[in-house]
Amino acid sequence: MDDQTLVRQGIRHLLELSPEVTVAAEAADGDEALAILEAAPPDVLLLDLRMPGRDGIATLTAMRERGIAVPALVLTTFDDDELVLRALRAGARGYLLKDVTLDQVVEAIRALAGGGTFVRPALTERLLRAAERLPEPGGIGGLPPPLPLTDRELEILRLLAGGYANREIAAALHLAEGTVKNHVSSVLTKLGVRDRTLAVLRALHHGLLGDR
């Protein structure tokens, strides 16, 4: 999804060069994308962030509110730590800049389609440093390695990485919401953070989500 027609068409033509990718649809803005996602959801959504009208962050938020569980890969020209943090907080499962190669984009699409997440290691390190400067509790500077997570906690951590709320996790895993809340608290405690976004960043940093 991109508001610039030439860029959007160029990305589509590049993706069609890969035998692993089929482009199901394209959209010029958030509203058009949401309509497509509700009518015929694809395996993965490629999403730009800066657009007129409903931007990428607002689109991610609307997807979560409407229960659209399509994993979103942000592909943008904006190399902005705060913007990346906002996108991850809103539910993005991957983040790439538009200077990447076709192979890297396909690799990221494959990871998201398989239920994983994808943020390049160099960007993860930068985000961790940016997170250390956040004023709210739960900064991660100087933290020891996380404690081992159970299989259930890892499952819940992956859903947290997808931007799911406790209620949505409970529905997906057929658990009571109170049980999920307890698991989330345990995950945050074992990772040494109080913020879900920081938890996902720490998980990425330590390879807990299977990322590259």
C-alpha positions in Angstrom: 0.0 0.0 0.0 1.6 3.3 -1.1 0.0 6.7 -2.1 2.6 7.2 -4.9 1.3 5.4 -8.0 4.7 5.1 -9.7 6.4 3.8 -6.5 3.5 1.4 -5.8 3.5 0.0 -9.4 7.3 -0.3 -9.3 7.2 -2.3 -6.0 4.5 -4.5 -7.5 6.5 -5.2 -10.7 9.6 -6.1 -8.6 7.6 -8.5 -6.4 6.2 -10.2 -9.4 9.8 -11.1 -10.4 9.9 -13.5 -7.4 8.3 -16.9 -7.9 7.6 -16.9 -4.1 5.3 -13.9 -4.1 1.9 -13.3 -5.6 0.5 -9.7 -5.5 -3.2 -10.0 -4.6 -4.1 -6.3 -4.7 -2.8 -2.8 -4.3 -4.2 0.3 -2.6 -3.4 4.0 -2.7 -4.5 4.9 0.9 -5.5 3.4 4.2 -9.2 3.4 3.6 -8.8 1.5 0.3 -6.5 -0.9 2.0 -8.9 -1.6 4.8 -11.7 -2.3 2.3 -9.5 -4.8 0.5 -8.3 -6.4 3.7 -11.9 -7.0 4.9 -13.0 -8.4 1.6 -10.1 -10.7 0.7 -7.3 -10.6 3.3 -3.9 -11.5 1.8 -1.1 -13.4 3.7 1.0 -10.2 4.3 0.4 -6.5 3.9 3.2 -4.2 2.7 2.5 -0.8 4.2 3.9 2.7 3.8 3.6 5.1 6.8 3.4 8.6 5.5 0.3 9.1 3.4 -2.5 11.7 3.1 -5.7 10.9 4.9 -5.4 7.7 7.0 -1.7 7.1 7.3 0.1 3.9 8.0 -0.1 4.1 11.8 -3.8 4.9 11.7 -4.3 2.0 9.3 -2.5 -0.4 11.7 -4.7 0.8 14.6 -7.9 0.4 12.5 -6.8 -3.1 11.6 -6.4 -4.1 15.2 -9.7 -2.5 16.2 -11.5 -4.3 13.4 -9.9 -7.7 14.1 -8.0 -7.8 10.8 -5.1 -10.2 11.7 -3.1 -9.8 8.5 0.6 -9.3 9.4 1.9 -5.9 8.3 5.4 -5.2 6.9 6.2 -1.5 6.9 8.2 -0.6 3.8 9.1 3.1 3.9 11.7 5.8 3.1 11.5 7.3 6.5 14.4 6.2 8.8 13.0 7.6 12.0 13.4 5.7 15.3 10.3 7.2 16.9 8.2 6.4 13.8 9.4 2.8 13.9 8.6 2.5 17.6 5.1 3.9 16.9 4.6 1.4 14.1 5.7 -1.5 16.2 3.5 -0.3 19.1 0.5 -0.1 16.6 1.0 -3.7 15.6 3.5 -3.8 12.6 5.2 -7.2 12.4 8.2 -6.0 10.3 10.0 -2.8 9.2 12.2 -2.2 6.2 13.5 0.9 4.4 13.0 1.2 0.6 16.7 0.9 0.0 16.6 -2.9 0.6 17.0 -5.5 -2.1 14.2 -7.6 -3.6 15.6 -10.7 -1.9 15.4 -8.9 1.5 11.8 -7.9 0.9 10.9 -11.5 -0.1 12.7 -12.8 3.0 10.7 -10.5 5.2 7.4 -11.5 3.5 8.3 -15.1 4.0 9.0 -14.5 7.7 5.7 -12.7 8.3 3.7 -15.2 6.3 5.2 -18.0 8.5 4.0 -16.3 11.7 7.3 -14.5 12.5 8.5 -10.9 12.7 11.2 -9.1 10.8 13.3 -6.1 11.7 16.9 -5.8 10.4 19.5 -6.3 13.2 21.1 -2.9 12.8 17.7 -1.2 13.2 16.9 -3.3 16.2 20.1 -2.2 17.9 19.2 1.5 17.2 15.7 1.0 18.5 17.0 -0.6 21.7 19.3 2.4 22.2 16.3 4.8 21.6 14.2 2.8 24.0 16.8 3.2 26.7 16.2 7.0 26.5 12.4 6.7 26.9 11.3 8.6 30.0 8.7 6.1 31.1 9.5 3.2 33.5 10.9 0.0 32.0 14.0 1.4 30.3 16.3 -1.4 29.2 19.8 0.0 29.7 22.1 -2.4 31.5 19.5 -5.2 31.9 20.7 -8.7 32.3 19.7 -11.4 29.7 16.0 -12.3 30.0 14.9 -15.3 32.0 13.7 -18.4 30.0 10.1 -18.3 28.8 7.7 -21.2 28.7 6.2 -22.4 25.4 3.0 -20.6 26.3 4.8 -17.4 27.1 6.6 -17.5 23.8 3.3 -18.0 22.0 1.9 -15.0 23.8 5.0 -13.0 23.1 4.6 -13.6 19.4 1.0 -12.3 19.6 2.2 -9.3 21.5 4.6 -8.7 18.7 1.6 -8.7 16.3 0.0 -5.9 18.3 -2.7 -8.1 19.9 -4.5 -6.9 23.1 -5.1 -9.3 26.0 -8.7 -9.8 24.9 -7.6 -10.7 21.4 -4.9 -13.1 22.6 -7.5 -14.8 24.9 -9.8 -15.3 21.9 -7.0 -16.6 19.7 -5.7 -19.1 22.3 -9.0 -20.0 23.9 -7.9 -18.7 27.3 -9.6 -16.6 29.9 -8.5 -12.9 29.7 -7.3 -13.0 33.3 -5.0 -16.0 32.4 -3.6 -14.1 29.5 -3.0 -11.0 31.7 -1.0 -13.2 34.1 1.0 -14.6 31.3 1.8 -11.2 29.9 2.9 -10.0 33.3 5.2 -12.9 33.6 6.6 -12.3 30.1 7.3 -8.6 30.9 8.9 -9.6 34.3 11.2 -12.2 32.6 12.2 -9.7 30.0 12.8 -7.1 32.6 10.5 -4.4 31.1 7.1 -2.8 31.8 6.2 -1.9 28.2 5.0 -4.2 25.5 7.0 -2.4 22.8 10.2 -2.8 24.8 9.3 -6.4 25.4 9.1 -7.0 21.6 12.4 -5.1 21.0 14.2 -7.2 23.7 12.7 -10.3 22.2 14.0 -9.3 18.8 17.4 -8.5 20.2 17.7 -11.9 21.9 16.3 -13.9 18.9 13.2 -15.0 20.8 10.9 -14.4 17.8 13.0 -16.3 15.3 14.1 -13.1 13.6 17.2 -12.6 11.5 
